[in-house]
Amino acid sequence: MKICIIGHKNHSKRLEKILYSLGYKDIFLFNHNIHVFDIIKDYDIFFISSPNTTHSYWIHKLTNLDKYVFCEKPPVTTLQDLQKITLYNPKLYFNFNYRFTKLATIVKSYIKNNKLGKPLYVNCISSTGLAFNESFNNDWRFIGNDIFSSIIGNVGIHYIDMISYIFGSIDDININNLHITSKKLPDTSNISMKIGNISIDIFVSYAAPFHNEIKVIFDNGIIFLKNGVVSISTPRDTFDSNNRFISPNNKVLHEFANSKEYFDMSLKASINFFLQRVKQNSNLPLKFYTQSIDTTKLIINNTKYD
């Protein structure tokens, strides 16, 4: 299969490396500055890894070829463009790869088997000190004029989508964006959500010490993620010699070398999931498509910044 990646810089090269590791060698990185569209019309699969504001243009251009298209999040950056893709396209896939993280897989399995009881609370923290680097204002993560060029659009959107994927539709959400060092786009966001009886807090920041942690509290145990290590603490009814409650023993379920490897593996899993569907010439899941649209709409409708 001939694969074309729309884009030629950082993330495009990351995608190329993963595709090579999966055994795909016929890969072309399209640079709109020097290449013309006609040279890629006969490619079999397309990956959109261009700037966020160009996604809508490329989705329209490539889906007209009736080819499979893998588009990095966000699908689009405006409600107007979102309305154009609301109708399900079985060959169009949006990459919200946190759905494929080990924690997401493990939590979903425990919800299904009910061994930890009911989920009650989720806390996610993802922070790094990038905002204090002199080069930050020119960093690819922060270039642009829309909210998807900020911390909420780069990182927060992944957590919001993952939570919805695991637990279901979001009933209530409040997004509080902060400017710690930046005067333009927010570099820190605090997100509060509610799904049924589950309360969720998400903190993402480019202006704090490095920290990557998730806690999912059930009524009979806790699942943790910290720096690439997923562990479980159960049962609730754990007592000391005086019959007082104490913290249950913690057991490691899966261990990655670090947070980078943890998230890299989820990206690889998402790409592989897409390519397996392509090989089978089958439709991509309607559920995934619909949720991608809903997550993007949620960000646009609930995010305000000065």
C-alpha positions in Angstrom: 0.0 0.0 0.0 1.2 3.5 -0.9 0.9 5.9 2.0 1.0 9.7 1.8 1.5 11.9 4.9 0.2 15.4 4.5 3.0 17.3 6.4 6.7 17.1 6.5 7.9 18.2 9.9 7.8 17.0 13.6 4.7 14.9 13.9 4.7 13.8 10.3 8.2 12.3 10.8 6.9 10.6 14.0 4.1 9.0 12.0 6.5 7.9 9.3 8.7 6.2 11.9 5.8 4.3 13.4 4.5 3.2 10.0 8.0 1.9 9.2 8.0 -0.1 12.5 4.7 -1.6 11.4 6.2 -2.8 8.1 5.0 0.0 5.8 7.9 1.2 3.6 6.2 3.0 0.7 5.6 6.4 2.4 5.7 9.9 1.0 5.8 13.1 3.0 3.9 15.8 1.1 5.2 19.3 1.5 2.6 21.8 0.1 5.4 24.4 -0.3 7.1 22.4 -3.1 4.7 19.6 -4.1 1.6 19.6 -6.2 -1.5 17.7 -5.4 -1.7 15.7 -8.6 1.4 13.7 -7.7 -0.4 12.0 -4.8 -3.8 11.2 -6.3 -3.0 7.6 -6.8 -1.9 6.9 -3.2 -4.0 4.4 -1.3 -4.0 5.9 2.2 -3.6 9.4 3.5 -2.5 10.7 6.9 -3.3 14.4 7.6 -0.6 15.8 9.9 -0.7 19.4 8.7 -1.5 22.5 10.9 -4.9 22.2 12.6 -6.5 25.0 10.6 -5.8 23.1 7.3 -7.5 19.9 8.4 -10.9 20.9 7.0 -9.3 21.7 3.6 -7.5 18.4 3.4 -10.4 16.3 4.6 -12.6 17.8 1.8 -9.8 17.3 -0.8 -8.9 13.7 0.2 -12.3 12.3 0.9 -13.3 13.3 -2.6 -10.8 10.7 -3.8 -12.8 8.0 -1.9 -9.6 6.8 -0.1 -9.1 6.0 3.6 -8.0 9.0 5.5 -6.3 9.2 9.0 -6.6 12.7 10.4 -4.8 14.0 13.5 -7.0 15.7 16.1 -8.7 18.0 16.1 -10.8 17.2 13.0 -11.4 20.9 12.4 -11.2 24.2 14.4 -14.5 25.9 13.8 -18.2 25.0 14.1 -18.8 25.9 10.5 -16.2 23.4 9.4 -17.4 20.8 11.9 -20.9 21.0 10.4 -19.4 19.9 7.0 -18.2 16.6 8.4 -21.0 15.8 10.8 -22.3 13.1 8.5 -20.6 9.8 9.1 -17.8 8.9 6.6 -16.8 5.2 7.0 -13.4 5.8 5.5 -12.4 8.8 7.7 -10.7 8.3 11.0 -9.7 10.9 13.6 -6.8 10.2 15.8 -7.8 10.4 19.5 -5.2 7.9 20.6 -5.7 8.2 24.3 -8.6 5.8 23.8 -5.8 3.2 23.1 -3.8 3.9 26.3 -3.2 1.0 28.6 -5.1 2.8 31.4 -8.2 3.2 29.2 -8.2 -0.4 28.3 -7.7 -1.6 31.9 -10.4 0.7 33.3 -12.9 -0.3 30.7 -12.3 -4.0 31.5 -12.9 -3.4 35.2 -16.1 -1.5 34.5 -17.2 -4.5 32.4 -16.4 -7.2 35.0 -17.5 -5.1 37.9 -14.7 -6.4 40.1 -13.9 -2.9 41.5 -17.6 -1.9 41.8 -18.8 1.5 40.6 -16.5 4.3 39.4 -16.8 7.4 41.6 -14.0 9.9 40.8 -11.3 10.5 38.2 -8.3 12.9 38.6 -5.9 13.6 35.7 -2.8 15.8 35.9 -0.5 16.4 32.9 2.0 19.2 33.3 5.4 20.3 32.0 7.5 23.5 32.2 7.6 24.2 28.5 6.1 27.7 29.0 9.2 28.9 30.7 11.5 28.1 27.7 12.5 31.1 25.7 11.5 29.3 22.5 8.0 28.4 23.7 6.1 31.2 21.9 7.5 29.8 18.6 6.9 26.1 19.6 4.5 24.1 17.3 2.3 23.5 20.3 1.5 27.1 20.7 1.5 28.6 17.2 -2.0 29.8 16.0 -4.9 32.0 16.9 -7.5 29.4 17.8 -8.1 27.5 21.0 -6.8 24.3 19.4 -3.3 25.8 19.4 -3.3 26.1 23.2 -2.9 23.6 26.0 -6.6 22.7 25.9 -6.5 21.9 22.2 -3.2 20.0 22.4 -3.5 18.1 25.6 -6.8 18.7 27.4 -8.8 17.5 24.4 -7.2 14.1 24.6 -8.2 13.7 28.3 -11.8 14.9 27.7 -12.1 12.4 24.8 -10.6 9.5 26.8 -12.9 10.1 29.7 -16.0 10.1 27.5 -14.7 7.0 25.7 -14.4 5.1 29.0 -17.4 6.4 30.9 -19.9 7.7 28.4 -21.5 11.0 27.4 -20.5 14.0 29.4 -23.4 15.6 31.3 -21.7 18.7 32.5 -18.3 20.4 31.8 -16.6 23.6 32.9 -13.3 24.7 31.4 -11.3 27.3 33.1 -8.3 28.6 31.0 -5.4 30.4 32.7 -2.5 32.5 31.4 0.4 31.8 33.7 3.2 33.0 31.4 1.5 33.6 28.1 -0.5 36.7 27.2 -1.9 35.2 24.0 -3.2 31.7 24.4 -3.9 29.9 27.7 -1.0 27.8 28.8 -2.9 26.1 31.7 -6.5 24.7 31.9 -8.5 23.2 34.7 -11.5 21.1 33.5 -14.3 19.8 35.7 -16.8 17.3 34.4 -19.7 15.1 35.5 -20.9 11.8 33.9 -23.8 10.3 35.9 -22.5 10.0 39.4 -18.8 10.2 38.4 -16.9 13.5 39.1 -13.9 14.3 37.0 -11.1 16.8 37.4 -8.4 17.4 34.8 -5.4 19.7 35.1 -3.2 20.4 32.2 -0.4 22.9 32.1 2.7 24.0 30.2 3.7 26.1 33.3 4.3 23.6 36.1 6.8 20.9 37.0 6.6 17.7 35.0 3.9 15.4 36.3 1.8 12.8 34.6 -0.7 11.0 36.7 -4.3 9.6 36.7 -6.3 8.2 39.5 -9.6 6.4 38.9 -11.4 5.7 42.1 -14.0 2.9 42.3 -16.0 1.9 45.4 -13.7 -1.2 45.8 -10.4 0.0 44.5 -8.2 2.5 42.8 -6.4 2.3 39.4 -3.4 4.5 39.1 -1.2 5.8 36.2 2.0 7.5 37.1 4.9 8.2 34.7 4.0 5.2 32.5 3.2 2.7 35.3 -0.4 1.4 35.7 -1.2 -0.1 39.0 -4.2 -1.1 41.1 -5.0 -0.9 44.8 -7.8 -3.1 46.1 -9.9 -4.3 48.0 -11.6 -1.5 49.9 -12.0 -3.7 53.0 -8.3 -3.8 54.0 -7.7 -3.5 57.7 -4.8 -3.3 60.2 -4.4 -5.4 63.3 -6.8 -3.1 65.1 -9.5 -3.5 62.5 -9.0 0.0 61.2 -9.1 0.8 57.4 -5.8 1.1 55.7 -4.7 1.6 52.1 -4.9 -1.7 50.1 -1.7 -3.1 48.7 -0.6 -1.7 45.3 0.0 -4.1 42.4 1.6 -3.1 39.1 -0.5 -4.1 36.1 1.7 -2.7 33.3 4.9 -0.8 33.3 6.4 1.3 30.5 9.8 2.9 30.6 8.4 6.4 31.0 5.4 8.5 30.1 6.7 9.1 26.6 6.7 5.4 25.8 3.3 5.0 27.4 1.7 7.6 25.0 3.9 6.5 22.0 2.4 3.0 22.3 -1.1 4.4 22.3 -0.4 6.3 19.1 1.1 3.2 17.5 -2.0 1.2 18.6 -4.3 3.8 17.1 -2.5 3.8 13.8 -2.5 0.0 13.7 -6.2 -0.1 14.5 -6.9 2.2 11.5 -4.6 0.2 9.1 -6.2 -3.2 10.1 -9.6 -1.7 9.0 -8.1 -0.5 5.8 -6.6 -4.0 5.1 -10.0 -5.5 5.6 -11.6 -2.8 3.4 -14.1 -2.4 6.2 -15.9 0.6 7.7 -14.3 2.5 10.5 -16.5 2.5 13.7 -19.4 4.9 13.7 -19.0 5.2 17.5 -15.4 6.5 17.1 -16.5 9.0 14.4 -19.4 10.4 16.4 -17.4 10.8 19.5 -14.6 12.6 17.7 -17.2 15.1 16.4 -18.8 15.4 19.8 -15.4 16.0 21.6 -14.5 18.7 19.1 -17.8 20.4 19.4 -17.6 20.3 23.2 -14.2 22.1 23.1 -15.5 24.8 20.7 -18.7 25.4 22.6 -17.3 25.5 26.1 -14.0 27.2 25.7 -13.6 31.0 26.1 -10.4 32.9 26.4 -9.3 36.5 26.2 
